Amino acid sequence: RVNPIMAAFPKDEKVPAEPASSTTRANLTLPEPITPRELEILKLLRGPASKKEIAMLLNISYLTVRRHTANIYRKLGVNGRWPAVARAEELGIIPPR
């Protein structure tokens, strides 16, 4: 069943690569880049929403938000929400306010 579907797509057609944004380039300089979901959470950490509110906004569990924030803190080498936001802005991962 897959073969007829795959046959509809030319094998030699190349998809043009999107130019990397400065955010993407900055993120790639980290030893372990921040994932798209972690980036989404990092942007929400900048605002007034609590982790529980972020979980509700993204329709994920509170524990998942906690796991993502712990990963963000580890990757940025910080120990808290505001230092993570400041470090991400400093590195150009998220634009400064």
N, C-alpha and C positions, 0 to 999 in steps of 0.2 A: 504494500500500500504506500510506502514511503517513496519508492522509486518513481512512480508517476509524478509525484509532487516535486521531488528533487529534479526531475528532468525538465521541469518548467523553468528552472533557474539556470542561466548560463554559468558554466564552471569557471570561465576565464574573466568574468566580470568582477572588477574590483570596486569596492565601496570606497569613495574618497574619505580619507581620515579627516576628522574635524581638527582644527588647530587647537592645541592644548591651551586652555586658559591659564592665566597667571595663578589662579587658585589650584588648578591641577598640577602645574609645575612645582609650586611650593609644597604641595602635599607629597609629591614624589620624592622630595628631598629628605623626608623623614625615613628612618631605618625601616619602619613599618607604616605604610600609608594609611590614612584614615579612610574607612569605607564610605560609600555614599550614604548609608543609613546613619553612620556615626556623624558624618558631616551634617546631616539633617538635624540630628539631636544636638550637636554642638551649636548650630545656629539658634535653636530653641532655648538652649541654656543661657544664651545672652539676654533673653527676655525675662519677664517676671514670673513665668510659669514654673510651678514646682515639678519635680520629677513625676509625681502622680498625674498632674495635669498634662504633662508631655505625653505620658503613656495613653491618656484618654484621647488626646489630639491625634496621635498616630495609630490608635487602635491596637496597641500592643500592651503587654503586661508591665506593671511597675518593675518587676524583677528584670525584665528585658532592658528597660531603660537604665536600671542600675548597672547591669552588665556592660552595656554600651558606654556609659559614662566612665566606668572603671577602665575600660579599654582606651578611651580617649585620653584620660589622665595619664595612663601608662605610656601611651605613644608620644604624648607631648612632654612627659617628664614633670608633671605637676601633681599637686595633691588636692585640688579643689576646683569648683565651678568657675570662679572668677579668674584664678590664675590660668585655667584652661582657655577661657575666652581671650584673655590678654595675650597669651602665648600664640594662639591661633591667629590673632590679628597681627602680632609682631612678625610671624612667619609668612603672612599673606595668604593663609588658608581660608580665612573669612575676611571680608573687607572691614576696615575700621569704621566705627560709627562717627 
